[in-house]
Amino acid sequence: MNSRERFRETMRYGVPDRVPCFEEGIRGEVLAAWRRQGLKRDSDLRQMFPYDRLEEIEPDLEPLPRFRHWPTSRPSLDSLRKHLDPADARRLPGNWHRKVRAWKDRDHVLMLRVHRGLFLSMGVGGWRRFDEVASLLMEDPGFCLDVMRIQGRLAAEMAERVLRDVEIDAALFVEPIADNHGPLISPKMYQELVMVSYEPIFEVLHHHGVEIIIFLSFANPRLLLPVVLEGGFNCLWAYETDIREMDYRDLRREFGRDLRLIGGIDLDALRHDKETIRREMEEKVPALLADGGYIPLVDGRVREDIPFENYVYYRRLLDRLTSGRAHVETEA
């Protein structure tokens, strides 16, 4: 199987030759740290530890031109609509038609980022705007709904423009909505202000036959998951989680096959020792693989504080777990 076939078979609870192996990409500062720990300068990690290629299409959903001051009242909504014009040619990635031709015969996974979530769509880029938006959510939720509906229409029209030209393997909503204590808004508010604004996007995705719709979030959004599933999402990709609250084994028991899963391996385990890594992976990965609809992956980007030998151990053990050889010697 190629990477695309492997991903689709896994997400359909089929029988792939193996589950996909994704990698967030190793940054230069991480490689520099690892070279000081013994990684040879001419080593190619892609050859040492192959992974399935994943590419994303990311239309520009920001206001064009950018706002100096985001709208805070209804009279400014007309300005927001003008700044969120979906017909603006700058919104599609460069060399669009050339990329479309290349994607038609691809054998790798292609996802579309369709939305940036509540807080980014409301212009939150720092604490000052966050405080402003938090006040608006409490004092004028109707205004916030208007903003999210405008953003939702932009996202739906951009998804339509992309999907007229390209067949994708999954749609990706990025939703930074929680800290480790839980969501920053209630499930009821999330349903009424956010999920409602996503409805036009889901209509477009369903019209074009997009099967996998991913809720990509951070920390601990667990209380929102029933609303998320009811609204049409069918896959969770959780980053930098509260691993106790977002244990994928618990989520699978609670939501069953309605919720496909990507990630779930605690990145912090790689900061400790091999026994911690082994325990984290062997206690979680085999059971989730047996259920299907699961792609194992650490829940964050590898940083320079991860020792190289621990990364090697993680990748070798992951390869063995996903190939059904979980109980062979796992020393790096």
Phi, psi and omega in degrees: 000146171273176186298322181293314178298320181297316179297312183296319179295320178295313182290342177266010182059038177267207183235084177287165175296330171193163176285154177298152172243112179259154178221131182290345183102131182264118184285163183300321182292331177289315178299320178299317178296319181291327177295326176292342180261004175122352177294126181292143185299327182267009180289141178248104182298330180295325177282323179295318183226083182299152176215163181280133182288133176232124179240147180238140169265127184229090174298155178278111180257009178282157170299136177235120354290167182295147177282142166279323178225122182289150178300144179229004181210163185299323179301340182269001183291328177299321176297319178299317180300318180295322181285345180248042181289115181290344180281351180299121185296341182287350186284331178278150177302153180299156181054042188303309186293326176294318179294321179301316179298319181293325183288339185297327183250023185287158173240011180249170183281134179233122179244154177247122172280112188259339183203154184255004177087173187302302192289320177293324178292337176270004175090014181287119176226002180189177185295324183298312179290327177300314178300320180296315181292320178301319177294319179297320180298325180278319190266332183215065180298333178298319176297317180298322177296320177301315179299315182292327176294320177297315178296321180296321178294320175301311182299320180294317181291325176292320176299319178298317179299318180291313188286344171294332185255334192226139170266121182257168180259341178194152172255144189233117172259123178263120189229083173283091193236358189218159165246190184291345178275343180139186179298150179277349171228164183284159173304322180297315178293323179297319178296313189282331184256329187254302184299324177299320181287342179278347187304316178298329179291315179299323178300316179295314181298315180294321179301324182265010173073027178286119187274320189253120181238114193258130171264104181259116184222184188225156173064251189220077177269021191305319183298339181275346190298321176301319178294319180299314179294317180299327182282347176128351175290149178223013179210140178245133172232103186254131181251147169045054192273164160282101193295337178284317181284333185247033177297120185297333177296318178294319180296321179293320177296323183283317189252351177060211184283356175295337185241104171285160190223136172232130179106223172092350178266126185292115179300329180299333179300328180288348178272355183256237183237176185294326179296320177296318179297312182301314182296315180302315186280317184287336177281338186250310194295311185302317182294320179291321176298320181297327178287333182087175179062032186221133175240111183285140183191146174295152190269040177174168180286138179294129181251173184289349177275001173274116179299143182301317182296330177289321177296316178301315180298314178302313183292320180293319178292320177300316178300320182288319178297319184279347176259004178083016180245052190288340190252013175279169180302132186242023177289138178288000000 
